Amino acid sequence: MKKMNVFSVLTVCLPLALLAVGLVLVSCDNGNGGKDDPTVTWPAGLTAVHGQTLSAVSLASYTNGGGTAGAFSWVTPSDSVGNYGAQSHNMIFTPTDTSKYDTAKKGVDVLVSSVAIVRVAGGSFTMGSSDTEDNNASPPHTVTLTQGFYMGKYEVTQAEYNAVTGNNPSSFSTGPADGENQDRRPVEQVSWYDAVEFCNKLSEKEGLQTVYTISERTPATGYPITSATVTVDWSKNGYRLPTEAQWEYACRAGTTTPWHSGTEAALTNYAWISTNSDSKTHEVGKKQPNAWGLYDMHGNVWEWCWDWYEDYAADAKTDPVGASSGSNRVERGGSWSYSAQCARSA
């Protein structure tokens, strides 16, 4: 379901050079002679949060599919991931059959950011739904996203938002559920204008290009921002809100059902909605993620998108960014106070 009018998910666009996966033949000559070079497709799209060590960047899911059997590891897992941006770190590929193949070593990029992010590859999907239970999502139509992007792994937390803006407007600023961390509850009561300014400030913090130009801001300083003129430059590499198409694509994570959980009965394993939230928000990441490693895409708090609200059309679209003007911006995903129907992917 899409809603016409609480901030959570970020998208960051980066140069394609950082996203490439290369088939590389590299060997570490150990002087034994007679061994073959392994065929290695090195991991790509690796991410880390500033302040972590390489040991926090798991390589367990990378199996070198189609290449030489073996496993990846960091040369020095105790090393810091480094400063913001793409940082190269030495990685080793150890073949399963070391009697036949040499080990290989290569510098591999890790994208270091302030917030946890997940690489989402481009692709095509059916956006929307013909289901009469979600009349805001009809008609279904094919959407192609030609470029991959990075998506916030979690909804933006109160601590993250406050660290960047010096402000925490959240209604749920006290009283977390037992065992939960107040600082890691999602920020809410954030206007769309507040959200785009947060994106710009986070970009500036990390030395990235700001995506938005904000003028005629009301008020001139302070929050909440109630009105402003905002223009976007899609060529910039900083943080931004996802388009509605990117949001739904990332939420679905390859599924075609109303929820990425498959069924409504399974949704409470993945989402905080009216039936299980105890009438409050919850620490991000406490439920199960979708198949692409994204948390709380259903429920907890509504999530702002870039797009103006508009009715769908049946024609196929490529990299849609929504209408050029309108009255309300799109929110997606439902929240702690809404039913499962409002938390649908579409």
Phi and psi in degrees as GROMACS dihedral restraints (atoms count N, CA, C in turn):
[ dihedral_restraints ]
;  ai    aj    ak    al  type     phi  dphi    fc
    3     4     5     6     1  -110.8    20    10
    4     5     6     7     1   143.6    20    10
    6     7     8     9     1  -116.8    20    10
    7     8     9    10     1   138.5    20    10
    9    10    11    12     1   -74.5    20    10
   10    11    12    13     1   -15.3    20    10
   18    19    20    21     1   -70.1    20    10
   19    20    21    22     1   142.6    20    10
   21    22    23    24     1  -160.0    20    10
   22    23    24    25     1   -50.6    20    10
   24    25    26    27     1  -104.0    20    10
   25    26    27    28     1   137.3    20    10
   27    28    29    30     1  -112.6    20    10
   28    29    30    31     1   150.5    20    10
   30    31    32    33     1  -123.5    20    10
   31    32    33    34     1   141.3    20    10
   33    34    35    36     1  -127.4    20    10
   34    35    36    37     1   130.6    20    10
   36    37    38    39     1  -104.3    20    10
   37    38    39    40     1   136.6    20    10
   39    40    41    42     1  -135.7    20    10
   40    41    42    43     1   160.1    20    10
   42    43    44    45     1   -54.9    20    10
   43    44    45    46     1   141.5    20    10
   45    46    47    48     1   -60.5    20    10
   46    47    48    49     1   -24.4    20    10
   48    49    50    51     1   -60.3    20    10
   49    50    51    52     1   -26.9    20    10
   51    52    53    54     1   -80.7    20    10
   52    53    54    55     1   -11.8    20    10
   54    55    56    57     1  -104.1    20    10
   55    56    57    58     1    -4.8    20    10
   57    58    59    60     1   -70.5    20    10
   58    59    60    61     1   144.0    20    10
   60    61    62    63     1  -110.6    20    10
   61    62    63    64     1   121.0    20    10
   63    64    65    66     1  -110.5    20    10
   64    65    66    67     1   142.6    20    10
   66    67    68    69     1   -89.7    20    10
   67    68    69    70     1   111.8    20    10
   69    70    71    72     1  -126.7    20    10
   70    71    72    73     1   137.4    20    10
   72    73    74    75     1  -106.3    20    10
   73    74    75    76     1   110.6    20    10
   75    76    77    78     1  -136.3    20    10
   76    77    78    79     1   138.0    20    10
   78    79    80    81     1  -132.4    20    10
   79    80    81    82     1   152.3    20    10
   81    82    83    84     1  -103.5    20    10
   82    83    84    85     1   109.5    20    10
   84    85    86    87     1   -69.8    20    10
   85    86    87    88     1   111.9    20    10
   87    88    89    90     1   -99.7    20    10
   88    89    90    91     1     7.5    20    10
   90    91    92    93     1    81.1    20    10
   91    92    93    94     1     1.7    20    10
   93    94    95    96     1   -77.7    20    10
   94    95    96    97     1   -30.2    20    10
   96    97    98    99     1    72.3    20    10
   97    98    99   100     1   154.3    20    10
   99   100   101   102     1    79.2    20    10
  100   101   102   103     1    -0.2    20    10
  102   103   104   105     1   -94.9    20    10
  103   104   105   106     1   152.3    20    10
  105   106   107   108     1   -86.9    20    10
  106   107   108   109     1   153.1    20    10
  108   109   110   111     1   -76.1    20    10
  109   110   111   112     1   134.6    20    10
  111   112   113   114     1   -72.5    20    10
  112   113   114   115     1   152.8    20    10
  114   115   116   117     1   -92.5    20    10
  115   116   117   118     1   117.2    20    10
  117   118   119   120     1  -127.3    20    10
  118   119   120   121     1   127.3    20    10
  120   121   122   123     1  -103.4    20    10
  121   122   123   124     1   105.8    20    10
  123   124   125   126     1   -72.0    20    10
  124   125   126   127     1   144.6    20    10
  126   127   128   129     1   -56.4    20    10
  127   128   129   130     1   141.9    20    10
  129   130   131   132     1  -132.6    20    10
  130   131   132   133     1   164.3    20    10
  132   133   134   135     1    73.9    20    10
  133   134   135   136     1    20.1    20    10
  135   136   137   138     1   -72.8    20    10
  136   137   138   139     1   139.4    20    10
  138   139   140   141     1  -133.3    20    10
  139   140   141   142     1   156.9    20    10
  141   142   143   144     1  -152.6    20    10
  142   143   144   145     1   157.5    20    10
  144   145   146   147     1   -95.2    20    10
  145   146   147   148     1   137.6    20    10
  147   148   149   150     1   -51.6    20    10
  148   149   150   151     1   132.7    20    10
  150   151   152   153     1   100.8    20    10
  151   152   153   154     1   -14.1    20    10
  153   154   155   156     1   -79.4    20    10
  154   155   156   157     1   167.4    20    10
  156   157   158   159     1  -104.6    20    10
  157   158   159   160     1   167.2    20    10
  159   160   161   162     1   -61.2    20    10
  160   161   162   163     1   -25.0    20    10
  162   163   164   165     1   -61.0    20    10
  163   164   165   166     1   -22.2    20    10
  165   166   167   168     1   -80.4    20    10
  166   167   168   169     1   -12.2    20    10
  168   169   170   171     1   -94.3    20    10
  169   170   171   172     1    95.5    20    10
  171   172   173   174     1   -71.5    20    10
  172   173   174   175     1   137.7    20    10
  174   175   176   177     1  -112.8    20    10
  175   176   177   178     1     7.3    20    10
  177   178   179   180     1   -62.1    20    10
  178   179   180   181     1   -29.6    20    10
  180   181   182   183     1   -84.9    20    10
  181   182   183   184     1    -5.4    20    10
  183   184   185   186     1   -93.3    20    10
  184   185   186   187     1   114.5    20    10
  186   187   188   189     1  -111.9    20    10
  187   188   189   190     1     4.0    20    10
  189   190   191   192     1    57.6    20    10
  190   191   192   193     1    44.4    20    10
  192   193   194   195     1   -53.5    20    10
  193   194   195   196     1   130.7    20    10
  195   196   197   198     1    84.2    20    10
  196   197   198   199     1    -8.2    20    10
  198   199   200   201     1  -110.0    20    10
  199   200   201   202     1  -161.4    20    10
  201   202   203   204     1   -65.6    20    10
  202   203   204   205     1   135.0    20    10
  204   205   206   207     1   -65.1    20    10
  205   206   207   208     1   138.3    20    10
  207   208   209   210     1   167.2    20    10
  208   209   210   211     1  -165.2    20    10
  210   211   212   213     1  -140.5    20    10
  211   212   213   214     1   151.9    20    10
  213   214   215   216     1  -100.4    20    10
  214   215   216   217     1   149.4    20    10
  216   217   218   219     1  -154.5    20    10
  217   218   219   220     1   159.9    20    10
  219   220   221   222     1   -83.3    20    10
  220   221   222   223     1   143.4    20    10
  222   223   224   225     1   -62.6    20    10
  223   224   225   226     1   -45.0    20    10
  225   226   227   228     1  -132.4    20    10
  226   227   228   229     1    85.6    20    10
  228   229   230   231     1   -63.4    20    10
  229   230   231   232     1   -18.7    20    10
  231   232   233   234     1   -81.9    20    10
  232   233   234   235     1    -7.2    20    10
  234   235   236   237     1   -66.7    20    10
  235   236   237   238     1   147.1    20    10
  237   238   239   240     1   -66.1    20    10
  238   239   240   241     1   148.1    20    10
  240   241   242   243     1   -69.7    20    10
  241   242   243   244     1   -17.9    20    10
  243   244   245   246     1    98.2    20    10
  244   245   246   247     1  -165.6    20    10
  246   247   248   249     1   -80.8    20    10
  247   248   249   250     1   178.0    20    10
  249   250   251   252     1   -61.2    20    10
  250   251   252   253     1   151.3    20    10
  252   253   254   255     1    99.5    20    10
  253   254   255   256     1  -170.5    20    10
  255   256   257   258     1   -78.6    20    10
  256   257   258   259     1   119.4    20    10
  258   259   260   261     1  -119.3    20    10
  259   260   261   262     1   130.0    20    10
  261   262   263   264     1   -87.6    20    10
  262   263   264   265     1   132.3    20    10
  264   265   266   267     1  -134.9    20    10
  265   266   267   268     1   143.8    20    10
  267   268   269   270     1   -75.1    20    10
  268   269   270   271     1   131.1    20    10
  270   271   272   273     1  -123.3    20    10
  271   272   273   274     1   147.8    20    10
  273   274   275   276     1  -115.4    20    10
  274   275   276   277     1   138.3    20    10
  276   277   278   279     1  -108.2    20    10
  277   278   279   280     1   121.3    20    10
  279   280   281   282     1  -108.5    20    10
  280   281   282   283     1   111.2    20    10
  282   283   284   285     1   -63.3    20    10
  283   284   285   286     1   149.7    20    10
  285   286   287   288     1   -63.5    20    10
  286   287   288   289     1   -40.7    20    10
  288   289   290   291     1  -100.6    20    10
  289   290   291   292     1    87.2    20    10
  291   292   293   294     1   -76.3    20    10
  292   293   294   295     1   -10.2    20    10
  294   295   296   297     1   -77.5    20    10
  295   296   297   298     1   -21.3    20    10
  297   298   299   300     1  -105.5    20    10
  298   299   300   301     1   -32.4    20    10
  300   301   302   303     1  -121.2    20    10
  301   302   303   304     1   144.9    20    10
  303   304   305   306     1   -73.8    20    10
  304   305   306   307     1   158.2    20    10
  306   307   308   309     1   -75.7    20    10
  307   308   309   310     1   160.4    20    10
  309   310   311   312     1  -130.0    20    10
  310   311   312   313     1   149.6    20    10
  312   313   314   315     1  -136.1    20    10
  313   314   315   316     1   142.7    20    10
  315   316   317   318     1  -157.0    20    10
  316   317   318   319     1   147.6    20    10
  318   319   320   321     1   -77.8    20    10
  319   320   321   322     1   124.0    20    10
  321   322   323   324     1  -121.6    20    10
  322   323   324   325     1   137.5    20    10
  324   325   326   327     1   -75.5    20    10
  325   326   327   328     1   139.0    20    10
  327   328   329   330     1  -121.8    20    10
  328   329   330   331     1   126.0    20    10
  330   331   332   333     1   -86.4    20    10
  331   332   333   334     1   116.8    20    10
  333   334   335   336     1  -101.5    20    10
  334   335   336   337     1   129.0    20    10
  336   337   338   339     1  -138.8    20    10
  337   338   339   340     1   172.1    20    10
  339   340   341   342     1   -76.1    20    10
  340   341   342   343     1   -30.5    20    10
  342   343   344   345     1  -120.9    20    10
  343   344   345   346     1   153.4    20    10
  345   346   347   348     1   -69.1    20    10
  346   347   348   349     1   131.4    20    10
  348   349   350   351     1  -130.1    20    10
  349   350   351   352     1   159.3    20    10
  351   352   353   354     1  -129.2    20    10
  352   353   354   355     1   134.4    20    10
  354   355   356   357     1   -75.8    20    10
  355   356   357   358     1   126.8    20    10
  357   358   359   360     1  -116.2    20    10
  358   359   360   361     1   117.0    20    10
  360   361   362   363     1   -73.2    20    10
  361   362   363   364     1   152.1    20    10
  363   364   365   366     1   -68.0    20    10
  364   365   366   367     1   171.5    20    10
  366   367   368   369     1   165.1    20    10
  367   368   369   370     1  -173.6    20    10
  369   370   371   372     1  -119.0    20    10
  370   371   372   373     1   150.2    20    10
  372   373   374   375     1  -157.8    20    10
  373   374   375   376     1   167.6    20    10
  375   376   377   378     1   -93.0    20    10
  376   377   378   379     1   114.3    20    10
  378   379   380   381     1   -93.1    20    10
  379   380   381   382     1   142.0    20    10
  381   382   383   384     1    89.1    20    10
  382   383   384   385     1  -171.1    20    10
  384   385   386   387     1  -157.6    20    10
  385   386   387   388     1   148.8    20    10
  387   388   389   390     1   -96.2    20    10
  388   389   390   391     1     2.9    20    10
  390   391   392   393     1   -65.8    20    10
  391   392   393   394     1   126.7    20    10
  393   394   395   396     1   -67.1    20    10
  394   395   396   397     1   -14.1    20    10
  396   397   398   399     1   -77.1    20    10
  397   398   399   400     1    -7.7    20    10
  399   400   401   402     1  -135.3    20    10
  400   401   402   403     1    80.7    20    10
  402   403   404   405     1   -77.5    20    10
  403   404   405   406     1    -1.7    20    10
  405   406   407   408     1   -86.4    20    10
  406   407   408   409     1    -3.9    20    10
  408   409   410   411     1  -116.7    20    10
  409   410   411   412     1    17.2    20    10
  411   412   413   414     1  -108.4    20    10
  412   413   414   415     1   147.4    20    10
  414   415   416   417     1   -87.0    20    10
  415   416   417   418     1   156.4    20    10
  417   418   419   420     1   -65.7    20    10
  418   419   420   421     1   147.7    20    10
  420   421   422   423     1  -153.8    20    10
  421   422   423   424     1   154.9    20    10
  423   424   425   426     1   -81.8    20    10
  424   425   426   427     1   131.0    20    10
  426   427   428   429     1  -124.3    20    10
  427   428   429   430     1   134.1    20    10
  429   430   431   432     1  -115.4    20    10
  430   431   432   433     1   126.2    20    10
  432   433   434   435     1  -105.6    20    10
  433   434   435   436     1   110.5    20    10
  435   436   437   438     1   -79.0    20    10
  436   437   438   439     1   -19.1    20    10
  438   439   440   441     1  -124.1    20    10
  439   440   441   442     1   145.2    20    10
  441   442   443   444     1   -74.6    20    10
  442   443   444   445     1   169.5    20    10
  444   445   446   447     1  -155.6    20    10
  445   446   447   448     1   166.2    20    10
  447   448   449   450     1  -102.4    20    10
  448   449   450   451     1   137.1    20    10
  450   451   452   453     1  -120.6    20    10
  451   452   453   454     1   144.8    20    10
  453   454   455   456     1   -57.7    20    10
  454   455   456   457     1   129.2    20    10
  456   457   458   459     1   -67.1    20    10
  457   458   459   460     1   -32.9    20    10
  459   460   461   462     1  -127.5    20    10
  460   461   462   463     1   163.0    20    10
  462   463   464   465     1   -64.1    20    10
  463   464   465   466     1   146.3    20    10
  465   466   467   468     1   -61.7    20    10
  466   467   468   469     1   129.0    20    10
  468   469   470   471     1   -86.0    20    10
  469   470   471   472     1   164.8    20    10
  471   472   473   474     1   -61.4    20    10
  472   473   474   475     1   -40.0    20    10
  474   475   476   477     1   -65.6    20    10
  475   476   477   478     1   -41.9    20    10
  477   478   479   480     1   -64.6    20    10
  478   479   480   481     1   -44.0    20    10
  480   481   482   483     1   -65.4    20    10
  481   482   483   484     1   -43.6    20    10
  483   484   485   486     1   -65.2    20    10
  484   485   486   487     1   -37.1    20    10
  486   487   488   489     1   -64.2    20    10
  487   488   489   490     1   -29.0    20    10
  489   490   491   492     1   -92.2    20    10
  490   491   492   493     1   -38.9    20    10
  492   493   494   495     1  -105.2    20    10
  493   494   495   496     1   -15.5    20    10
  495   496   497   498     1    72.1    20    10
  496   497   498   499     1    23.0    20    10
  498   499   500   501     1  -146.0    20    10
  499   500   501   502     1   140.0    20    10
  501   502   503   504     1  -132.4    20    10
  502   503   504   505     1    98.5    20    10
  504   505   506   507     1   -84.4    20    10
  505   506   507   508     1     2.2    20    10
  507   508   509   510     1   -61.5    20    10
  508   509   510   511     1   138.4    20    10
  510   511   512   513     1   -68.5    20    10
  511   512   513   514     1   -37.3    20    10
  513   514   515   516     1   -91.3    20    10
  514   515   516   517     1    62.2    20    10
  516   517   518   519     1   -92.6    20    10
  517   518   519   520     1    -2.6    20    10
  519   520   521   522     1  -143.7    20    10
  520   521   522   523     1   170.0    20    10
  522   523   524   525     1    71.0    20    10
  523   524   525   526     1    48.3    20    10
  525   526   527   528     1   -66.9    20    10
  526   527   528   529     1   160.6    20    10
  528   529   530   531     1   -62.0    20    10
  529   530   531   532     1   154.7    20    10
  531   532   533   534     1   -53.0    20    10
  532   533   534   535     1   130.5    20    10
  534   535   536   537     1    81.9    20    10
  535   536   537   538     1    -1.0    20    10
  537   538   539   540     1  -101.3    20    10
  538   539   540   541     1   154.5    20    10
  540   541   542   543     1   -94.5    20    10
  541   542   543   544     1   117.9    20    10
  543   544   545   546     1   -56.3    20    10
  544   545   546   547     1   -43.1    20    10
  546   547   548   549     1   -61.5    20    10
  547   548   549   550     1   -23.5    20    10
  549   550   551   552     1  -100.0    20    10
  550   551   552   553     1    12.6    20    10
  552   553   554   555     1   -75.6    20    10
  553   554   555   556     1   150.1    20    10
  555   556   557   558     1   -68.9    20    10
  556   557   558   559     1   143.1    20    10
  558   559   560   561     1   -70.0    20    10
  559   560   561   562     1   143.6    20    10
  561   562   563   564     1  -144.2    20    10
  562   563   564   565     1   179.5    20    10
  564   565   566   567     1    61.9    20    10
  565   566   567   568     1    39.3    20    10
  567   568   569   570     1  -111.4    20    10
  568   569   570   571     1   123.9    20    10
  570   571   572   573     1   -72.2    20    10
  571   572   573   574     1   164.1    20    10
  573   574   575   576     1   -59.9    20    10
  574   575   576   577     1   -38.8    20    10
  576   577   578   579     1   -66.3    20    10
  577   578   579   580     1   -39.8    20    10
  579   580   581   582     1   -58.3    20    10
  580   581   582   583     1   -40.7    20    10
  582   583   584   585     1   -65.0    20    10
  583   584   585   586     1   -43.8    20    10
  585   586   587   588     1   -70.3    20    10
  586   587   588   589     1   -33.2    20    10
  588   589   590   591     1   -67.8    20    10
  589   590   591   592     1   -38.7    20    10
  591   592   593   594     1   -57.9    20    10
  592   593   594   595     1   -43.5    20    10
  594   595   596   597     1   -57.8    20    10
  595   596   597   598     1   -46.4    20    10
  597   598   599   600     1   -61.9    20    10
  598   599   600   601     1   -44.0    20    10
  600   601   602   603     1   -64.6    20    10
  601   602   603   604     1   -37.2    20    10
  603   604   605   606     1   -67.5    20    10
  604   605   606   607     1   -39.1    20    10
  606   607   608   609     1   -60.3    20    10
  607   608   609   610     1   -45.1    20    10
  609   610   611   612     1   -62.4    20    10
  610   611   612   613     1   -39.6    20    10
  612   613   614   615     1   -59.7    20    10
  613   614   615   616     1   -36.1    20    10
  615   616   617   618     1   -97.8    20    10
  616   617   618   619     1     5.0    20    10
  618   619   620   621     1    75.0    20    10
  619   620   621   622     1    23.2    20    10
  621   622   623   624     1   -94.0    20    10
  622   623   624   625     1   166.5    20    10
  624   625   626   627     1   -77.6    20    10
  625   626   627   628     1   135.1    20    10
  627   628   629   630     1   -75.2    20    10
  628   629   630   631     1   137.4    20    10
  630   631   632   633     1   -84.6    20    10
  631   632   633   634     1   -31.7    20    10
  633   634   635   636     1  -107.4    20    10
  634   635   636   637     1   144.2    20    10
  636   637   638   639     1  -108.2    20    10
  637   638   639   640     1   121.5    20    10
  639   640   641   642     1  -115.6    20    10
  640   641   642   643     1   122.7    20    10
  642   643   644   645     1  -134.5    20    10
  643   644   645   646     1   169.7    20    10
  645   646   647   648     1    52.0    20    10
  646   647   648   649     1    42.4    20    10
  648   649   650   651     1   -72.0    20    10
  649   650   651   652     1   133.3    20    10
  651   652   653   654     1  -127.1    20    10
  652   653   654   655     1   118.6    20    10
  654   655   656   657     1   -72.5    20    10
  655   656   657   658     1   170.9    20    10
  657   658   659   660     1   -64.7    20    10
  658   659   660   661     1   -32.7    20    10
  660   661   662   663     1  -139.2    20    10
  661   662   663   664     1   162.3    20    10
  663   664   665   666     1    85.7    20    10
  664   665   666   667     1   177.1    20    10
  666   667   668   669     1  -135.7    20    10
  667   668   669   670     1   155.0    20    10
  669   670   671   672     1   -80.2    20    10
  670   671   672   673     1   153.1    20    10
  672   673   674   675     1   -81.7    20    10
  673   674   675   676     1   122.3    20    10
  675   676   677   678     1   -97.4    20    10
  676   677   678   679     1   -21.5    20    10
  678   679   680   681     1  -160.8    20    10
  679   680   681   682     1   155.7    20    10
  681   682   683   684     1  -174.4    20    10
  682   683   684   685     1   163.4    20    10
  684   685   686   687     1  -100.8    20    10
  685   686   687   688     1   122.8    20    10
  687   688   689   690     1  -123.6    20    10
  688   689   690   691     1   124.9    20    10
  690   691   692   693     1  -117.9    20    10
  691   692   693   694     1   156.3    20    10
  693   694   695   696     1  -122.9    20    10
  694   695   696   697     1   142.9    20    10
  696   697   698   699     1  -120.5    20    10
  697   698   699   700     1   101.6    20    10
  699   700   701   702     1   -68.2    20    10
  700   701   702   703     1   -12.0    20    10
  702   703   704   705     1   -81.1    20    10
  703   704   705   706     1   -13.9    20    10
  705   706   707   708     1   -75.7    20    10
  706   707   708   709     1   156.9    20    10
  708   709   710   711     1  -104.0    20    10
  709   710   711   712     1    11.6    20    10
  711   712   713   714     1   -87.2    20    10
  712   713   714   715     1  -171.5    20    10
  714   715   716   717     1   -74.9    20    10
  715   716   717   718     1   149.0    20    10
  717   718   719   720     1  -156.7    20    10
  718   719   720   721     1   171.6    20    10
  720   721   722   723     1   -76.0    20    10
  721   722   723   724     1   149.7    20    10
  723   724   725   726     1   -71.3    20    10
  724   725   726   727     1   151.1    20    10
  726   727   728   729     1   -68.5    20    10
  727   728   729   730     1   162.8    20    10
  729   730   731   732     1   -61.2    20    10
  730   731   732   733     1   -38.2    20    10
  732   733   734   735     1   -64.5    20    10
  733   734   735   736     1   -42.7    20    10
  735   736   737   738     1   -62.9    20    10
  736   737   738   739     1   -40.8    20    10
  738   739   740   741     1   -59.9    20    10
  739   740   741   742     1   -51.2    20    10
  741   742   743   744     1   -65.3    20    10
  742   743   744   745     1   -40.3    20    10
  744   745   746   747     1   -59.2    20    10
  745   746   747   748     1   -46.4    20    10
  747   748   749   750     1   -67.9    20    10
  748   749   750   751     1   -37.9    20    10
  750   751   752   753     1   -65.4    20    10
  751   752   753   754     1   -46.7    20    10
  753   754   755   756     1   -62.7    20    10
  754   755   756   757     1   -39.2    20    10
  756   757   758   759     1    50.8    20    10
  757   758   759   760     1    45.2    20    10
  759   760   761   762     1    90.3    20    10
  760   761   762   763     1    -4.4    20    10
  762   763   764   765     1   -88.3    20    10
  763   764   765   766     1   162.5    20    10
  765   766   767   768     1  -123.3    20    10
  766   767   768   769     1     5.8    20    10
  768   769   770   771     1   -85.7    20    10
  769   770   771   772     1   166.3    20    10
  771   772   773   774     1   -59.5    20    10
  772   773   774   775     1   -28.5    20    10
  774   775   776   777     1  -128.9    20    10
  775   776   777   778     1   149.4    20    10
  777   778   779   780     1   -68.2    20    10
  778   779   780   781     1   -11.6    20    10
  780   781   782   783     1   -71.9    20    10
  781   782   783   784     1   -13.5    20    10
  783   784   785   786     1    95.5    20    10
  784   785   786   787     1   -57.7    20    10
  786   787   788   789     1  -126.1    20    10
  787   788   789   790     1   159.4    20    10
  789   790   791   792     1   -65.4    20    10
  790   791   792   793     1   -35.2    20    10
  792   793   794   795     1   -60.9    20    10
  793   794   795   796     1   -33.6    20    10
  795   796   797   798     1   -85.6    20    10
  796   797   798   799     1    -8.4    20    10
  798   799   800   801     1   -60.5    20    10
  799   800   801   802     1   -35.5    20    10
  801   802   803   804     1   -67.1    20    10
  802   803   804   805     1   -11.6    20    10
  804   805   806   807     1   -75.8    20    10
  805   806   807   808     1   -16.1    20    10
  807   808   809   810     1  -120.1    20    10
  808   809   810   811     1   -13.7    20    10
  810   811   812   813     1  -142.9    20    10
  811   812   813   814     1   147.3    20    10
  813   814   815   816     1   -97.4    20    10
  814   815   816   817     1   110.7    20    10
  816   817   818   819     1  -127.3    20    10
  817   818   819   820     1  -173.3    20    10
  819   820   821   822     1   -61.2    20    10
  820   821   822   823     1   -27.0    20    10
  822   823   824   825     1   -82.7    20    10
  823   824   825   826     1   -13.5    20    10
  825   826   827   828     1  -137.4    20    10
  826   827   828   829     1     4.3    20    10
  828   829   830   831     1   -86.8    20    10
  829   830   831   832     1   -12.8    20    10
  831   832   833   834     1    57.8    20    10
  832   833   834   835     1    35.0    20    10
  834   835   836   837     1    58.4    20    10
  835   836   837   838     1    41.1    20    10
  837   838   839   840     1  -157.3    20    10
  838   839   840   841     1   163.5    20    10
  840   841   842   843     1   -78.0    20    10
  841   842   843   844     1   165.6    20    10
  843   844   845   846     1  -133.7    20    10
  844   845   846   847     1   156.1    20    10
  846   847   848   849     1   -49.3    20    10
  847   848   849   850     1   135.4    20    10
  849   850   851   852     1   -65.2    20    10
  850   851   852   853     1   148.2    20    10
  852   853   854   855     1    79.1    20    10
  853   854   855   856     1    13.0    20    10
  855   856   857   858     1   -84.2    20    10
  856   857   858   859     1   -22.4    20    10
  858   859   860   861     1   -94.3    20    10
  859   860   861   862     1   175.3    20    10
  861   862   863   864     1   -73.0    20    10
  862   863   864   865     1   148.4    20    10
  864   865   866   867     1   -83.2    20    10
  865   866   867   868     1   167.7    20    10
  867   868   869   870     1   -77.7    20    10
  868   869   870   871     1  -176.9    20    10
  870   871   872   873     1   -64.0    20    10
  871   872   873   874     1   -18.7    20    10
  873   874   875   876     1  -101.8    20    10
  874   875   876   877     1    12.0    20    10
  876   877   878   879     1    83.0    20    10
  877   878   879   880     1    19.2    20    10
  879   880   881   882     1  -102.1    20    10
  880   881   882   883     1   134.7    20    10
  882   883   884   885     1  -103.6    20    10
  883   884   885   886     1   150.5    20    10
  885   886   887   888     1    57.7    20    10
  886   887   888   889     1    29.2    20    10
  888   889   890   891     1   -66.9    20    10
  889   890   891   892     1   -28.9    20    10
  891   892   893   894     1  -102.5    20    10
  892   893   894   895     1   130.6    20    10
  894   895   896   897     1    76.7    20    10
  895   896   897   898     1  -170.2    20    10
  897   898   899   900     1    72.1    20    10
  898   899   900   901     1   -76.3    20    10
  900   901   902   903     1  -139.2    20    10
  901   902   903   904     1   150.6    20    10
  903   904   905   906     1   -61.3    20    10
  904   905   906   907     1   152.6    20    10
  906   907   908   909     1  -124.1    20    10
  907   908   909   910     1   124.4    20    10
  909   910   911   912     1   -69.5    20    10
  910   911   912   913     1   142.8    20    10
  912   913   914   915     1  -116.9    20    10
  913   914   915   916     1   167.8    20    10
  915   916   917   918     1   -69.0    20    10
  916   917   918   919     1   -38.1    20    10
  918   919   920   921     1   -66.2    20    10
  919   920   921   922     1   147.6    20    10
  921   922   923   924     1   -72.0    20    10
  922   923   924   925     1   146.0    20    10
  924   925   926   927     1   -67.4    20    10
  925   926   927   928     1   132.7    20    10
  927   928   929   930     1  -155.1    20    10
  928   929   930   931     1   157.1    20    10
  930   931   932   933     1   -70.7    20    10
  931   932   933   934     1   149.5    20    10
  933   934   935   936     1   -78.3    20    10
  934   935   936   937     1   157.9    20    10
  936   937   938   939     1  -119.9    20    10
  937   938   939   940     1   159.9    20    10
  939   940   941   942     1   -80.7    20    10
  940   941   942   943     1   -14.6    20    10
  942   943   944   945     1   -73.7    20    10
  943   944   945   946     1   150.1    20    10
  945   946   947   948     1   -68.0    20    10
  946   947   948   949     1   148.8    20    10
  948   949   950   951     1  -134.3    20    10
  949   950   951   952     1   150.2    20    10
  951   952   953   954     1  -119.4    20    10
  952   953   954   955     1   123.8    20    10
  954   955   956   957     1    48.6    20    10
  955   956   957   958     1    52.5    20    10
  957   958   959   960     1   -69.0    20    10
  958   959   960   961     1   145.0    20    10
  960   961   962   963     1  -124.5    20    10
  961   962   963   964     1    10.9    20    10
  963   964   965   966     1    87.8    20    10
  964   965   966   967     1  -179.9    20    10
  966   967   968   969     1   -68.7    20    10
  967   968   969   970     1   158.8    20    10
  969   970   971   972     1   -79.7    20    10
  970   971   972   973     1   -14.8    20    10
  972   973   974   975     1  -158.9    20    10
  973   974   975   976     1   169.6    20    10
  975   976   977   978     1   172.2    20    10
  976   977   978   979     1  -167.1    20    10
  978   979   980   981     1  -109.8    20    10
  979   980   981   982     1   -26.8    20    10
  981   982   983   984     1  -139.5    20    10
  982   983   984   985     1   146.1    20    10
  984   985   986   987     1   -91.2    20    10
  985   986   987   988     1   155.8    20    10
  987   988   989   990     1   -84.5    20    10
  988   989   990   991     1   136.8    20    10
  990   991   992   993     1  -118.7    20    10
  991   992   993   994     1   145.3    20    10
  993   994   995   996     1  -134.0    20    10
  994   995   996   997     1   160.3    20    10
  996   997   998   999     1   101.6    20    10
  997   998   999  1000     1   -13.2    20    10
  999  1000  1001  1002     1    74.9    20    10
 1000  1001  1002  1003     1  -173.8    20    10
 1002  1003  1004  1005     1  -157.7    20    10
 1003  1004  1005  1006     1  -178.2    20    10
 1005  1006  1007  1008     1   -58.7    20    10
 1006  1007  1008  1009     1   -25.6    20    10
 1008  1009  1010  1011     1  -102.4    20    10
 1009  1010  1011  1012     1     1.1    20    10
 1011  1012  1013  1014     1  -111.1    20    10
 1012  1013  1014  1015     1   160.9    20    10
 1014  1015  1016  1017     1   -76.2    20    10
 1015  1016  1017  1018     1   172.7    20    10
 1017  1018  1019  1020     1   -59.9    20    10
 1018  1019  1020  1021     1   -34.7    20    10
 1020  1021  1022  1023     1   -62.4    20    10
 1021  1022  1023  1024     1   -32.6    20    10
 1023  1024  1025  1026     1   -79.4    20    10
 1024  1025  1026  1027     1   -12.2    20    10
 1026  1027  1028  1029     1   -98.3    20    10
 1027  1028  1029  1030     1     7.8    20    10
 1029  1030  1031  1032     1   -62.1    20    10
 1030  1031  1032  1033     1   153.9    20    10
 1032  1033  1034  1035     1   -62.7    20    10
 1033  1034  1035  1036     1   -37.6    20    10
